[in-house]
Amino acid sequence: MPEPTTARLLRLLSLLQSGPERSGPELAARTGVTVRTVRRDVDRLRALGYPVESVPGATGGYRLDPGGRMPPLLLDDEEAVAVAVGLRTAAQGSVTGIEEASLRALAKLDNVLPSRLRPRVYALQAATVTVSDQDAPTVDHESLAVVASACRARERLRFAYVNHEGGAGRRRVEPQRLVSWWQRWYLVAWDLDRDDWRTFRLDRLREPRPAGQRFPPREDPEGDVALYLQRRLCAHMWTVRARVRVYAPADEISAHGMGVVEPVDEHTCLLSVGGGSVTVLAPWLGSLEADFEVLDPPELAEQVALLARRYARAHG
């Protein structure tokens, strides 16, 4: 028995929204009607204001035009909950200029959210506390969009950049990936003037502009952009950089989300980590809940010994 027309139209719209292009026979098979009926249903969607384009080809096809006003979205239960939680997070995030838009979108979604989903969304919101660093830098949403588009299109970028010492200069890069890490946004890119990989904090980046030149894709540095970024930050970001042998499996230590972890064997790993001072690093190492040995620097080893004596006196 065929679906009622309204239900079938909603099913057709959902299929068009979930992919870049769908052939007529595929849509017919997925909705249980003929190709001719699909054509009539597409005309109905167009009459309702949905920009459905016909795609030429041997069998023909359809897709939603991304231009114009965005039509209503069809979301399943999991997608609706994910969008609601994501919008709430975006309203409190580190990207400036989207807070108000996120709240407006969240209000619209809340008005149409099915009653069966409200307890799930409200429970997540009530049980979740967002801890943000008030001193963490923010990124302009327009700059973020420009850089992200250049990464996707593999288009060279030009921008002004202020380094950590306050020096300013112009940079020409081939953008590779954006990385969000510890409430900061980073761009990993191939620096054309230095002929090497470089990492740029987006809050220090000014007036990014596409250069209008495409470039061939490159392999990620070290095969993993996230690992490369962690190594760079450990090497250059912190005042104190340390190497520690930890007597615990590498995956357990990696779960703490700090530093670069390299396995030695099943029960031991090497941790490269940085911090503002040895007085900050020493107690943090104690929070790993594993035995460890400081390999360098000596000042950190001395601070650990000092804490050991202090804790022993407190225990006695």
C-alpha positions as a Markdown table, in Angstrom:
| # | Residue | x | y | z |
|---|---|---|---|---|
| 1 | Met | 0.0 | 0.0 | 0.0 |
| 2 | Pro | 1.6 | 3.3 | -1.1 |
| 3 | Glu | 2.3 | 6.0 | 1.5 |
| 4 | Pro | -0.1 | 9.0 | 1.7 |
| 5 | Thr | 1.0 | 11.9 | -0.4 |
| 6 | Thr | 2.1 | 14.1 | 2.5 |
| 7 | Ala | 4.2 | 11.4 | 4.1 |
| 8 | Arg | 5.7 | 10.6 | 0.8 |
| 9 | Leu | 6.7 | 14.2 | 0.2 |
| 10 | Leu | 8.3 | 14.4 | 3.5 |
| 11 | Arg | 10.2 | 11.2 | 2.8 |
| 12 | Leu | 11.3 | 12.5 | -0.6 |
| 13 | Leu | 12.5 | 15.8 | 1.0 |
| 14 | Ser | 14.5 | 14.0 | 3.6 |
| 15 | Leu | 16.3 | 11.9 | 0.9 |
| 16 | Leu | 17.1 | 15.1 | -1.1 |
| 17 | Gln | 18.5 | 16.8 | 2.1 |
| 18 | Ser | 20.7 | 13.8 | 3.0 |
| 19 | Gly | 22.8 | 13.7 | -0.2 |
| 20 | Pro | 24.2 | 16.0 | -2.9 |
| 21 | Glu | 22.3 | 14.2 | -5.8 |
| 22 | Arg | 19.7 | 11.5 | -6.2 |
| 23 | Ser | 18.7 | 9.8 | -9.4 |
| 24 | Gly | 15.0 | 9.4 | -10.3 |
| 25 | Pro | 15.0 | 5.6 | -10.2 |
| 26 | Glu | 16.7 | 5.7 | -6.8 |
| 27 | Leu | 14.1 | 8.1 | -5.3 |
| 28 | Ala | 11.4 | 5.9 | -6.8 |
| 29 | Ala | 12.7 | 2.8 | -5.2 |
| 30 | Arg | 13.2 | 4.5 | -1.8 |
| 31 | Thr | 9.7 | 5.9 | -1.8 |
| 32 | Gly | 7.9 | 3.0 | -3.4 |
| 33 | Val | 6.5 | 4.8 | -6.4 |
| 34 | Thr | 7.2 | 5.1 | -10.1 |
| 35 | Val | 9.7 | 7.6 | -11.6 |
| 36 | Arg | 6.7 | 9.5 | -13.1 |
| 37 | Thr | 5.3 | 9.9 | -9.6 |
| 38 | Val | 8.6 | 11.1 | -8.3 |
| 39 | Arg | 8.6 | 13.8 | -11.0 |
| 40 | Arg | 5.1 | 14.9 | -9.9 |
| 41 | Asp | 6.2 | 15.0 | -6.2 |
| 42 | Val | 9.2 | 17.1 | -7.1 |
| 43 | Asp | 6.9 | 19.6 | -8.8 |
| 44 | Arg | 4.8 | 19.7 | -5.6 |
| 45 | Leu | 8.0 | 20.4 | -3.6 |
| 46 | Arg | 8.9 | 23.2 | -6.0 |
| 47 | Ala | 5.4 | 24.7 | -5.6 |
| 48 | Leu | 6.0 | 24.7 | -1.8 |
| 49 | Gly | 9.1 | 26.8 | -2.3 |
| 50 | Tyr | 11.8 | 24.1 | -2.1 |
| 51 | Pro | 14.6 | 24.7 | -4.7 |
| 52 | Val | 14.8 | 21.3 | -6.3 |
| 53 | Glu | 17.1 | 21.2 | -9.4 |
| 54 | Ser | 16.9 | 18.7 | -12.2 |
| 55 | Val | 20.3 | 17.1 | -12.9 |
| 56 | Pro | 20.9 | 16.1 | -16.6 |
| 57 | Gly | 22.2 | 12.7 | -17.3 |
| 58 | Ala | 21.4 | 9.2 | -18.7 |
| 59 | Thr | 18.8 | 8.5 | -16.0 |
| 60 | Gly | 18.3 | 12.0 | -14.7 |
| 61 | Gly | 18.4 | 13.1 | -11.1 |
| 62 | Tyr | 17.5 | 15.7 | -8.5 |
| 63 | Arg | 19.2 | 17.8 | -5.8 |
| 64 | Leu | 18.4 | 20.7 | -3.5 |
| 65 | Asp | 19.8 | 24.0 | -4.7 |
| 66 | Pro | 21.9 | 25.4 | -1.8 |
| 67 | Gly | 21.1 | 28.9 | -2.9 |
| 68 | Gly | 18.3 | 31.1 | -1.8 |
| 69 | Arg | 16.5 | 30.9 | 1.5 |
| 70 | Met | 17.1 | 27.7 | 3.5 |
| 71 | Pro | 14.0 | 25.4 | 3.5 |
| 72 | Pro | 12.9 | 23.7 | 6.7 |
| 73 | Leu | 15.1 | 20.8 | 7.7 |
| 74 | Leu | 13.8 | 17.3 | 8.5 |
| 75 | Leu | 15.7 | 15.9 | 11.5 |
| 76 | Asp | 15.4 | 12.5 | 13.1 |
| 77 | Asp | 15.3 | 12.3 | 16.9 |
| 78 | Glu | 19.1 | 12.0 | 17.4 |
| 79 | Glu | 19.8 | 14.8 | 14.9 |
| 80 | Ala | 17.4 | 17.1 | 16.7 |
| 81 | Val | 18.9 | 16.5 | 20.1 |
| 82 | Ala | 22.5 | 16.9 | 18.7 |
| 83 | Val | 21.6 | 20.2 | 17.0 |
| 84 | Ala | 19.9 | 21.6 | 20.2 |
| 85 | Val | 22.9 | 20.8 | 22.3 |
| 86 | Gly | 25.3 | 22.1 | 19.7 |
| 87 | Leu | 23.5 | 25.4 | 19.4 |
| 88 | Arg | 23.6 | 25.8 | 23.2 |
| 89 | Thr | 27.3 | 25.2 | 23.2 |
| 90 | Ala | 27.9 | 27.5 | 20.3 |
| 91 | Ala | 26.1 | 30.3 | 22.1 |
| 92 | Gln | 28.8 | 30.0 | 24.9 |
| 93 | Gly | 31.8 | 29.2 | 22.7 |
| 94 | Ser | 35.0 | 30.9 | 21.6 |
| 95 | Val | 33.8 | 32.0 | 18.2 |
| 96 | Thr | 32.4 | 35.6 | 18.3 |
| 97 | Gly | 29.6 | 36.9 | 16.2 |
| 98 | Ile | 27.4 | 33.7 | 16.3 |
| 99 | Glu | 26.1 | 33.8 | 19.9 |
| 100 | Glu | 22.9 | 35.7 | 19.1 |
| 101 | Ala | 22.3 | 33.7 | 15.9 |
| 102 | Ser | 22.8 | 30.5 | 17.9 |
| 103 | Leu | 20.2 | 31.6 | 20.5 |
| 104 | Arg | 17.7 | 32.6 | 17.8 |
| 105 | Ala | 18.1 | 29.2 | 16.1 |
| 106 | Leu | 17.8 | 27.4 | 19.4 |
| 107 | Ala | 14.6 | 29.2 | 20.1 |
| 108 | Lys | 13.1 | 28.3 | 16.8 |
| 109 | Leu | 14.1 | 24.6 | 17.2 |
| 110 | Asp | 12.6 | 24.6 | 20.7 |
| 111 | Asn | 9.3 | 25.8 | 19.4 |
| 112 | Val | 9.0 | 22.8 | 17.0 |
| 113 | Leu | 10.8 | 20.2 | 19.1 |
| 114 | Pro | 8.5 | 17.1 | 19.6 |
| 115 | Ser | 7.3 | 16.7 | 23.2 |
| 116 | Arg | 9.0 | 13.3 | 23.4 |
| 117 | Leu | 12.4 | 14.9 | 22.8 |
| 118 | Arg | 12.1 | 17.8 | 25.2 |
| 119 | Pro | 13.0 | 15.8 | 28.4 |
| 120 | Arg | 16.2 | 14.5 | 26.7 |
| 121 | Val | 17.3 | 18.0 | 25.6 |
| 122 | Tyr | 16.4 | 19.6 | 28.9 |
| 123 | Ala | 18.1 | 16.9 | 30.9 |
| 124 | Leu | 21.3 | 17.4 | 28.9 |
| 125 | Gln | 21.2 | 21.1 | 29.4 |
| 126 | Ala | 20.4 | 20.9 | 33.1 |
| 127 | Ala | 23.1 | 18.3 | 33.8 |
| 128 | Thr | 25.8 | 20.0 | 31.7 |
| 129 | Val | 28.1 | 22.8 | 33.0 |
| 130 | Thr | 30.3 | 24.6 | 30.5 |
| 131 | Val | 33.5 | 25.8 | 32.1 |
| 132 | Ser | 35.2 | 28.4 | 29.9 |
| 133 | Asp | 38.4 | 30.3 | 30.4 |
| 134 | Gln | 37.5 | 34.0 | 30.7 |
| 135 | Asp | 41.0 | 34.9 | 29.4 |
| 136 | Ala | 40.8 | 32.5 | 26.4 |
| 137 | Pro | 41.0 | 34.4 | 23.1 |
| 138 | Thr | 38.0 | 34.5 | 20.8 |
| 139 | Val | 37.9 | 34.2 | 17.0 |
| 140 | Asp | 35.8 | 36.2 | 14.6 |
| 141 | His | 33.3 | 33.9 | 12.9 |
| 142 | Glu | 33.9 | 35.6 | 9.5 |
| 143 | Ser | 37.6 | 35.0 | 9.6 |
| 144 | Leu | 37.0 | 31.4 | 10.7 |
| 145 | Ala | 34.7 | 30.9 | 7.7 |
| 146 | Val | 37.2 | 32.4 | 5.2 |
| 147 | Val | 40.0 | 30.1 | 6.5 |
| 148 | Ala | 37.7 | 27.0 | 6.5 |
| 149 | Ser | 36.6 | 27.7 | 2.9 |
| 150 | Ala | 40.2 | 28.1 | 1.8 |
| 151 | Cys | 41.1 | 24.8 | 3.4 |
| 152 | Arg | 38.2 | 23.1 | 1.7 |
| 153 | Ala | 38.9 | 24.7 | -1.7 |
| 154 | Arg | 42.7 | 24.2 | -1.4 |
| 155 | Glu | 43.1 | 27.9 | -2.2 |
| 156 | Arg | 46.1 | 29.9 | -1.0 |
| 157 | Leu | 45.6 | 32.5 | 1.7 |
| 158 | Arg | 47.2 | 35.9 | 2.5 |
| 159 | Phe | 46.9 | 37.4 | 6.0 |
| 160 | Ala | 48.6 | 39.6 | 8.6 |
| 161 | Tyr | 49.9 | 37.7 | 11.6 |
| 162 | Val | 51.0 | 38.8 | 15.1 |
| 163 | Asn | 53.3 | 36.2 | 16.7 |
| 164 | His | 53.6 | 35.5 | 20.4 |
| 165 | Glu | 56.3 | 38.1 | 20.8 |
| 166 | Gly | 54.1 | 40.8 | 19.3 |
| 167 | Gly | 55.9 | 41.0 | 16.0 |
| 168 | Ala | 53.6 | 41.5 | 13.0 |
| 169 | Gly | 54.1 | 40.5 | 9.4 |
| 170 | Arg | 52.4 | 39.3 | 6.2 |
| 171 | Arg | 52.1 | 35.5 | 5.5 |
| 172 | Arg | 51.3 | 33.5 | 2.4 |
| 173 | Val | 50.2 | 30.0 | 3.0 |
| 174 | Glu | 48.6 | 26.9 | 1.6 |
| 175 | Pro | 46.0 | 26.1 | 4.4 |
| 176 | Gln | 45.7 | 22.4 | 5.4 |
| 177 | Arg | 43.5 | 22.0 | 8.4 |
| 178 | Leu | 41.7 | 23.9 | 11.2 |
| 179 | Val | 42.2 | 22.4 | 14.7 |
| 180 | Ser | 40.1 | 23.4 | 17.8 |
| 181 | Trp | 42.1 | 22.6 | 20.9 |
| 182 | Trp | 41.7 | 23.8 | 24.5 |
| 183 | Gln | 39.4 | 26.7 | 23.6 |
| 184 | Arg | 41.7 | 27.9 | 20.9 |
| 185 | Trp | 41.6 | 27.7 | 17.1 |
| 186 | Tyr | 44.7 | 26.9 | 15.1 |
| 187 | Leu | 45.5 | 26.8 | 11.4 |
| 188 | Val | 48.0 | 24.2 | 10.2 |
| 189 | Ala | 49.4 | 25.4 | 6.9 |
| 190 | Trp | 52.3 | 25.2 | 4.5 |
| 191 | Asp | 54.2 | 28.5 | 4.7 |
| 192 | Leu | 55.2 | 29.5 | 1.2 |
| 193 | Asp | 57.9 | 31.9 | 2.3 |
| 194 | Arg | 59.5 | 29.5 | 4.8 |
| 195 | Asp | 58.9 | 26.4 | 2.7 |
| 196 | Asp | 57.8 | 24.4 | 5.7 |
| 197 | Trp | 54.8 | 23.6 | 7.9 |
| 198 | Arg | 53.7 | 26.3 | 10.3 |
| 199 | Thr | 51.0 | 26.6 | 13.0 |
| 200 | Phe | 49.0 | 29.9 | 13.4 |
| 201 | Arg | 46.6 | 30.9 | 16.1 |
| 202 | Leu | 43.4 | 32.3 | 14.5 |
| 203 | Asp | 43.0 | 35.0 | 17.2 |
| 204 | Arg | 46.3 | 36.4 | 16.0 |
| 205 | Leu | 45.4 | 36.3 | 12.4 |
| 206 | Arg | 44.2 | 39.5 | 10.7 |
| 207 | Glu | 42.3 | 40.1 | 7.4 |
| 208 | Pro | 42.5 | 36.7 | 5.8 |
| 209 | Arg | 42.0 | 36.9 | 2.0 |
| 210 | Pro | 42.0 | 34.1 | -0.6 |
| 211 | Ala | 44.8 | 34.7 | -3.1 |
| 212 | Gly | 42.9 | 33.2 | -6.0 |
| 213 | Gln | 45.5 | 30.4 | -6.6 |
| 214 | Arg | 44.7 | 26.7 | -6.1 |
| 215 | Phe | 47.3 | 24.2 | -5.0 |
| 216 | Pro | 47.6 | 20.4 | -5.1 |
| 217 | Pro | 46.8 | 18.5 | -1.9 |
| 218 | Arg | 49.6 | 17.6 | 0.6 |
| 219 | Glu | 49.8 | 14.8 | 3.1 |
| 220 | Asp | 49.2 | 15.9 | 6.6 |
| 221 | Pro | 52.4 | 16.8 | 8.5 |
| 222 | Glu | 53.7 | 13.7 | 10.4 |
| 223 | Gly | 50.6 | 11.9 | 9.0 |
| 224 | Asp | 48.4 | 13.4 | 11.7 |
| 225 | Val | 47.5 | 17.1 | 12.0 |
| 226 | Ala | 46.4 | 16.8 | 15.7 |
| 227 | Leu | 49.7 | 15.0 | 16.7 |
| 228 | Tyr | 51.7 | 17.6 | 14.8 |
| 229 | Leu | 50.0 | 20.4 | 16.5 |
| 230 | Gln | 50.5 | 18.9 | 20.0 |
| 231 | Arg | 54.2 | 18.5 | 19.3 |
| 232 | Arg | 54.5 | 22.1 | 18.1 |
| 233 | Leu | 52.7 | 23.4 | 21.1 |
| 234 | Cys | 54.8 | 21.4 | 23.5 |
| 235 | Ala | 57.9 | 22.6 | 21.8 |
| 236 | His | 57.1 | 26.3 | 21.5 |
| 237 | Met | 54.1 | 27.4 | 23.5 |
| 238 | Trp | 55.2 | 26.7 | 27.1 |
| 239 | Thr | 57.9 | 28.2 | 29.3 |
| 240 | Val | 58.8 | 24.8 | 30.7 |
| 241 | Arg | 58.9 | 21.6 | 28.6 |
| 242 | Ala | 59.4 | 18.2 | 30.2 |
| 243 | Arg | 59.9 | 14.6 | 29.3 |
| 244 | Val | 58.5 | 12.0 | 31.8 |
| 245 | Arg | 58.5 | 8.3 | 31.8 |
| 246 | Val | 55.1 | 7.1 | 33.1 |
| 247 | Tyr | 54.6 | 3.6 | 34.3 |
| 248 | Ala | 51.1 | 3.1 | 32.7 |
| 249 | Pro | 49.7 | 2.2 | 29.3 |
| 250 | Ala | 49.9 | 5.0 | 26.7 |
| 251 | Asp | 46.2 | 5.0 | 26.0 |
| 252 | Glu | 45.4 | 5.7 | 29.7 |
| 253 | Ile | 47.8 | 8.7 | 29.8 |
| 254 | Ser | 46.6 | 10.0 | 26.4 |
| 255 | Ala | 43.0 | 10.2 | 27.9 |
| 256 | His | 44.2 | 13.1 | 30.0 |
| 257 | Gly | 44.5 | 15.2 | 26.9 |
| 258 | Met | 47.8 | 16.9 | 27.7 |
| 259 | Gly | 51.1 | 16.5 | 25.9 |
| 260 | Val | 52.3 | 13.9 | 23.4 |
| 261 | Val | 52.4 | 10.3 | 24.5 |
| 262 | Glu | 54.6 | 7.7 | 23.0 |
| 263 | Pro | 54.3 | 4.0 | 24.0 |
| 264 | Val | 57.4 | 2.2 | 25.2 |
| 265 | Asp | 55.8 | -1.1 | 25.9 |
| 266 | Glu | 52.4 | -2.4 | 27.1 |
| 267 | His | 52.9 | -0.9 | 30.6 |
| 268 | Thr | 55.1 | 2.2 | 30.0 |
| 269 | Cys | 55.1 | 5.3 | 27.9 |
| 270 | Leu | 57.0 | 8.6 | 27.4 |
| 271 | Leu | 55.1 | 11.8 | 28.0 |
| 272 | Ser | 56.3 | 15.1 | 26.5 |
| 273 | Val | 54.4 | 17.9 | 28.2 |
| 274 | Gly | 54.6 | 21.7 | 28.7 |
| 275 | Gly | 53.5 | 24.2 | 31.4 |
| 276 | Gly | 53.9 | 27.7 | 32.6 |
| 277 | Ser | 56.2 | 26.7 | 35.5 |
| 278 | Val | 57.5 | 23.6 | 37.4 |
| 279 | Thr | 55.1 | 24.4 | 40.3 |
| 280 | Val | 52.2 | 23.9 | 37.9 |
| 281 | Leu | 53.6 | 20.8 | 36.2 |
| 282 | Ala | 54.6 | 18.9 | 39.3 |
| 283 | Pro | 51.2 | 18.5 | 40.9 |
| 284 | Trp | 49.6 | 17.8 | 37.5 |
| 285 | Leu | 51.9 | 14.9 | 37.1 |
| 286 | Gly | 50.7 | 13.6 | 40.4 |
| 287 | Ser | 47.1 | 13.7 | 39.2 |
| 288 | Leu | 48.0 | 11.0 | 36.6 |
| 289 | Glu | 47.5 | 8.4 | 39.3 |
| 290 | Ala | 50.5 | 6.5 | 38.0 |
| 291 | Asp | 54.1 | 6.2 | 39.0 |
| 292 | Phe | 56.4 | 8.3 | 36.9 |
| 293 | Glu | 60.1 | 9.4 | 36.6 |
| 294 | Val | 61.1 | 12.9 | 35.5 |
| 295 | Leu | 63.7 | 12.7 | 32.8 |
| 296 | Asp | 64.1 | 16.4 | 32.3 |
| 297 | Pro | 64.4 | 19.2 | 33.2 |
| 298 | Pro | 66.2 | 18.9 | 36.5 |
| 299 | Glu | 64.2 | 21.7 | 38.0 |
| 300 | Leu | 61.0 | 19.7 | 37.6 |
| 301 | Ala | 62.6 | 16.7 | 39.3 |
| 302 | Glu | 63.6 | 18.9 | 42.2 |
| 303 | Gln | 60.1 | 20.3 | 42.5 |
| 304 | Val | 58.6 | 16.8 | 42.6 |
| 305 | Ala | 61.0 | 15.9 | 45.3 |
| 306 | Leu | 60.0 | 19.0 | 47.3 |
| 307 | Leu | 56.4 | 18.1 | 47.0 |
| 308 | Ala | 57.1 | 14.5 | 48.0 |
| 309 | Arg | 58.7 | 15.7 | 51.3 |
| 310 | Arg | 55.9 | 18.2 | 51.9 |
| 311 | Tyr | 53.2 | 15.5 | 51.4 |
| 312 | Ala | 55.1 | 13.1 | 53.6 |
| 313 | Arg | 55.2 | 15.7 | 56.4 |
| 314 | Ala | 51.5 | 16.3 | 55.9 |
| 315 | His | 50.8 | 12.6 | 56.1 |
| 316 | Gly | 52.9 | 12.3 | 59.3 |
